[in-house]
Amino acid sequence: MRKSKVLFGRIGRQKGLDGEYFFDMFTPYPESLKNIFLEDDPEDFSENSPQIEIAYLKKRSKRFIIKFKKEAEELTGKFLSIKKWKLDDGNFWIDDLCECEVVDTRGNFLGNVCEIDKNMPQTWIKIEKDGRKFSVPFVKDIVENVFLEKKQIVIKVFNHTFLRVE
């Protein structure tokens, strides 16, 4: 199931006495600072989470500073979610790729995306078919096309395509 919101970031400790907080942002900079929601649990956020208004969000050296329009209860350690927006071509929300079917350029079914691994220099998609798993890098040289409407990823498979079998 595609979610309408994504995890935007985590609120860090307060910075000074002006109501500013350090902020660790998990997404690209959003097109708008509207539709921001306060979350307690980053793994399971509700569609009914309270909305919170941001006065400003600015980058200071390697971190972000965030200030909210209204004072709220203690915010340190809480999370913010944001309504998804259309990303630039070639960029996708991770949860939109999960459960996509993967086919080769000839239309042969290779399996379904079961996991996304971002702990490498490039992102890898883990594909499962009949209980067996393998991974391929999610790069332009291998991924020919992504059709989110059809929940389908088309990859080029060559003799030299690097696969990680698990």
GUSEVO-391160 format. One record per atom (N, C-alpha, C): x, y, z; residue in one letter. Coordinates in steps of 0.05 Angstrom, whole numbers, padded with zeros to 5 digits, always signed. Layout:
! residues N
XYZa;...
END
This chain:
! residues 166
+00017-00024+00000m;+00000+00000+00000m;+00018+00025+00000m;+00013+00043-00018r;+00028+00067-00020r;+00019+00087+00001r;+00038+00098+00015k;+00031+00118+00036k;+00030+00146+00023k;+00014+00163+00036s;+00012+00190+00025s;+00032+00209+00039s;+00045+00199+00060k;+00065+00215+00075k;+00091+00199+00077k;+00113+00215+00080v;+00139+00202+00084v;+00151+00215+00109v;+00170+00201+00120l;+00185+00212+00143l;+00203+00235+00134l;+00198+00258+00145f;+00213+00283+00136f;+00239+00286+00152f;+00238+00280+00178g;+00262+00283+00194g;+00257+00280+00224g;+00279+00284+00239r;+00278+00281+00268r;+00286+00308+00281r;+00270+00316+00301i;+00276+00340+00316i;+00297+00334+00337i;+00319+00349+00336g;+00340+00346+00355g;+00337+00364+00379g;+00358+00368+00394r;+00357+00384+00418r;+00352+00413+00411r;+00342+00428+00432q;+00336+00456+00428q;+00363+00471+00425q;+00362+00492+00408k;+00385+00509+00403k;+00379+00537+00415k;+00391+00543+00437g;+00387+00569+00449g;+00360+00572+00462g;+00352+00597+00466l;+00326+00602+00480l;+00305+00613+00462l;+00310+00614+00436d;+00291+00626+00417d;+00270+00606+00406d;+00270+00581+00416g;+00251+00562+00406g;+00261+00547+00381g;+00286+00551+00374e;+00298+00537+00351e;+00307+00509+00360e;+00306+00490+00341y;+00316+00463+00346y;+00334+00455+00323y;+00353+00437+00330f;+00369+00424+00309f;+00350+00404+00295f;+00354+00399+00269f;+00336+00382+00255f;+00352+00365+00235f;+00348+00339+00236d;+00360+00320+00218d;+00340+00313+00196d;+00345+00323+00172m;+00326+00319+00150m;+00332+00293+00135m;+00311+00277+00130f;+00313+00251+00117f;+00305+00252+00088f;+00294+00274+00078t;+00284+00275+00050t;+00299+00297+00036t;+00295+00299+00009p;+00305+00323-00004p;+00289+00347+00007p;+00300+00371+00002y;+00286+00395+00012y;+00259+00396-00001y;+00237+00398+00014p;+00210+00398+00003p;+00204+00422-00014p;+00184+00419-00032e;+00176+00442-00048e;+00160+00462-00031e;+00149+00453-00009s;+00134+00470+00008s;+00136+00461+00037s;+00135+00479+00056l;+00136+00472+00084l;+00108+00470+00096l;+00088+00465+00079k;+00061+00460+00088k;+00057+00430+00090k;+00036+00422+00103n;+00029+00394+00106n;+00051+00378+00121n;+00060+00390+00143i;+00079+00377+00161i;+00064+00366+00185i;+00071+00342+00194f;+00057+00329+00216f;+00076+00320+00237f;+00068+00321+00262l;+00084+00313+00285l;+00079+00283+00290l;+00100+00268+00293e;+00098+00239+00297e;+00114+00230+00321e;+00104+00210+00335d;+00119+00198+00357d;+00135+00174+00348d;+00124+00158+00330d;+00137+00133+00321d;+00144+00135+00291d;+00170+00134+00285p;+00179+00136+00257p;+00171+00112+00240p;+00165+00089+00252e;+00159+00065+00237e;+00129+00064+00230e;+00113+00076+00246d;+00084+00073+00243d;+00070+00100+00249d;+00070+00117+00229f;+00056+00143+00234f;+00028+00143+00222f;+00011+00157+00236s;-00017+00157+00231s;-00025+00178+00210s;-00046+00173+00195e;-00057+00193+00177e;-00071+00214+00193e;-00076+00210+00219n;-00090+00229+00236n;-00070+00244+00254n;-00045+00245+00248s;-00025+00259+00264s;-00030+00289+00264s;-00024+00302+00287p;-00029+00331+00287p;-00010+00346+00268p;-00022+00366+00255q;-00006+00383+00237q;+00009+00404+00253q;+00033+00411+00245i;+00049+00431+00259i;+00059+00450+00238i;+00059+00476+00244e;+00068+00496+00225e;+00097+00504+00231e;+00112+00506+00209i;+00140+00514+00211i;+00143+00543+00204i;+00157+00558+00222a;+00163+00586+00217a;+00186+00588+00197a;+00207+00572+00201y;+00228+00571+00181y;+00245+00546+00185y;+00259+00539+00164l;+00278+00516+00163l;+00302+00526+00148l;+00325+00527+00161k;+00349+00537+00147k;+00373+00520+00152k;+00391+00520+00134k;+00415+00503+00136k;+00437+00520+00149k;+00449+00508+00169r;+00472+00520+00183r;+00494+00499+00182r;+00515+00505+00168s;+00538+00487+00162s;+00527+00460+00153s;+00530+00439+00169k;+00521+00412+00160k;+00494+00404+00171k;+00482+00421+00188r;+00456+00414+00200r;+00435+00435+00193r;+00411+00427+00199f;+00388+00445+00195f;+00379+00456+00221f;+00368+00480+00221i;+00355+00493+00244i;+00326+00496+00236i;+00308+00489+00255i;+00280+00491+00250i;+00266+00506+00273i;+00247+00523+00266k;+00231+00537+00286k;+00202+00534+00278k;+00186+00530+00298f;+00157+00526+00294f;+00142+00552+00300f;+00119+00556+00287k;+00104+00581+00291k;+00092+00583+00319k;+00084+00561+00330k;+00073+00561+00357k;+00090+00543+00375k;+00093+00552+00400e;+00107+00535+00420e;+00090+00510+00424e;+00104+00488+00427a;+00090+00462+00432a;+00103+00449+00456a;+00093+00426+00463e;+00105+00410+00484e;+00134+00403+00476e;+00148+00391+00493e;+00176+00383+00487e;+00177+00368+00460e;+00193+00378+00442l;+00194+00366+00415l;+00219+00350+00410l;+00239+00352+00427t;+00264+00337+00422t;+00259+00307+00420t;+00269+00296+00399g;+00266+00267+00394g;+00241+00259+00379g;+00224+00278+00374k;+00200+00272+00358k;+00207+00273+00329k;+00189+00263+00313f;+00193+00262+00284f;+00172+00278+00269f;+00179+00286+00245l;+00161+00300+00228l;+00156+00284+00203l;+00132+00283+00193s;+00125+00271+00168s;+00115+00293+00150s;+00115+00288+00124i;+00106+00308+00105i;+00091+00293+00082i;+00071+00307+00071k;+00057+00296+00048k;+00077+00294+00025k;+00075+00272+00011k;+00093+00268-00012k;+00089+00289-00033k;+00110+00295-00048w;+00108+00313-00071w;+00122+00299-00094w;+00117+00309-00118k;+00129+00297-00142k;+00159+00303-00142k;+00174+00282-00143l;+00203+00285-00144l;+00212+00289-00173l;+00237+00299-00176d;+00248+00303-00203d;+00249+00276-00217d;+00250+00277-00244d;+00252+00252-00260d;+00276+00236-00251d;+00272+00210-00249g;+00293+00192-00241g;+00296+00188-00211g;+00280+00202-00195n;+00280+00199-00166n;+00253+00188-00158n;+00253+00170-00138f;+00229+00157-00129f;+00229+00155-00099f;+00205+00154-00088w;+00202+00148-00059w;+00206+00118-00056w;+00222+00111-00036i;+00229+00083-00031i;+00204+00065-00028i;+00185+00074-00012d;+00161+00057-00008d;+00145+00054-00033d;+00147+00071-00053d;+00133+00068-00078d;+00146+00045-00095d;+00172+00040-00090l;+00185+00019-00105l;+00180-00009-00094l;+00175-00010-00068c;+00171-00036-00054c;+00146-00050-00066c;+00149-00075-00070e;+00128-00092-00081e;+00123-00089-00111e;+00140-00073-00124c;+00139-00071-00153c;+00148-00098-00165c;+00136-00106-00187e;+00146-00130-00201e;+00170-00121-00217e;+00189-00139-00220v;+00213-00133-00236v;+00213-00152-00260v;+00216-00140-00284v;+00218-00156-00309v;+00243-00147-00324v;+00252-00165-00341d;+00274-00157-00359d;+00263-00143-00383d;+00280-00134-00401t;+00272-00118-00424t;+00255-00135-00444t;+00255-00161-00441r;+00239-00179-00458r;+00212-00185-00445r;+00207-00174-00421g;+00182-00179-00407g;+00182-00203-00389g;+00204-00217-00386n;+00206-00240-00368n;+00204-00232-00339n;+00187-00244-00324f;+00183-00237-00296f;+00207-00248-00280f;+00220-00230-00265l;+00244-00237-00249l;+00237-00239-00219l;+00216-00227-00211g;+00208-00228-00182g;+00196-00201-00174g;+00192-00198-00148n;+00181-00174-00136n;+00202-00161-00118n;+00202-00134-00117v;+00220-00120-00099v;+00210-00125-00071v;+00228-00135-00054c;+00221-00141-00026c;+00235-00123-00006c;+00256-00109-00016e;+00271-00092+00002e;+00288-00073-00014e;+00294-00050-00002i;+00312-00030-00015i;+00336-00027+00004i;+00360-00030-00006d;+00384-00027+00010d;+00399-00001+00002d;+00398+00018+00021k;+00412+00044+00015k;+00438+00046+00030k;+00448+00024+00041n;+00472+00025+00057n;+00498+00020+00041n;+00496+00026+00016m;+00518+00022-00003m;+00523+00049-00017m;+00545+00051-00032p;+00549+00076-00047p;+00526+00082-00067p;+00513+00061-00077q;+00489+00064-00093q;+00467+00047-00081q;+00443+00053-00088t;+00420+00038-00077t;+00417+00012-00092t;+00411-00010-00077w;+00406-00036-00089w;+00377-00044-00084w;+00364-00057-00103i;+00338-00068-00098i;+00340-00098-00095i;+00327-00108-00074k;+00327-00137-00068k;+00302-00148-00080k;+00305-00169-00096i;+00283-00181-00111i;+00279-00210-00102i;+00254-00217-00098e;+00248-00244-00088e;+00230-00258-00108e;+00237-00284-00114k;+00220-00300-00131k;+00222-00329-00121k;+00200-00341-00115d;+00199-00369-00106d;+00217-00374-00082d;+00218-00355-00063g;+00234-00359-00039g;+00263-00353-00042g;+00272-00348-00067r;+00301-00341-00071r;+00303-00311-00075r;+00325-00299-00064k;+00329-00271-00066k;+00355-00264-00080k;+00355-00242-00095f;+00379-00232-00106f;+00376-00201-00108f;+00398-00188-00110s;+00398-00158-00111s;+00412-00148-00136s;+00402-00125-00145v;+00415-00111-00167v;+00418-00082-00160v;+00439-00069-00170p;+00441-00040-00164p;+00420-00024-00179p;+00408-00004-00165f;+00387+00013-00177f;+00401+00036-00190f;+00413+00031-00213v;+00428+00052-00228v;+00418+00052-00257v;+00423+00074-00271k;+00413+00078-00298k;+00423+00057-00318k;+00448+00047-00314d;+00458+00027-00332d;+00443+00001-00331d;+00429-00005-00309i;+00414-00030-00306i;+00384-00025-00306i;+00374-00004-00293v;+00345+00001-00292v;+00338+00016-00317v;+00323+00004-00335e;+00315+00017-00359e;+00291+00036-00355e;+00272+00027-00339n;+00248+00043-00335n;+00234+00035-00309n;+00219+00054-00298v;+00203+00049-00274v;+00175+00060-00281v;+00155+00042-00279f;+00127+00049-00284f;+00112+00047-00257f;+00111+00069-00242l;+00098+00068-00216l;+00068+00061-00219l;+00055+00071-00240e;+00026+00065-00243e;+00021+00035-00246e;+00039+00021-00259k;+00037-00008-00263k;+00051-00023-00241k;+00065-00009-00223k;+00082-00022-00203k;+00102-00041-00216k;+00117-00031-00236q;+00135-00048-00251q;+00162-00034-00255q;+00183-00049-00252i;+00210-00039-00257i;+00222-00057-00279i;+00232-00044-00300v;+00244-00059-00322v;+00275-00056-00320v;+00289-00079-00319i;+00318-00078-00317i;+00330-00092-00341i;+00355-00083-00348k;+00370-00096-00369k;+00387-00117-00356k;+00386-00141-00367v;+00402-00163-00356v;+00422-00171-00378v;+00447-00167-00372f;+00469-00174-00390f;+00485-00197-00378f;+00502-00210-00393n;+00519-00231-00381n;+00537-00219-00359n;+00543-00194-00361h;+00561-00182-00341h;+00546-00166-00319h;+00519-00168-00318t;+00503-00154-00297t;+00511-00166-00271t;+00518-00148-00252f;+00527-00156-00226f;+00503-00161-00208f;+00499-00186-00200l;+00477-00193-00181l;+00489-00204-00155l;+00476-00197-00134r;+00483-00209-00108r;+00462-00230-00102r;+00469-00255-00101v;+00450-00277-00095v;+00452-00281-00065v;+00428-00284-00052e;+00428-00287-00023e;+00416-00314-00016e;
END
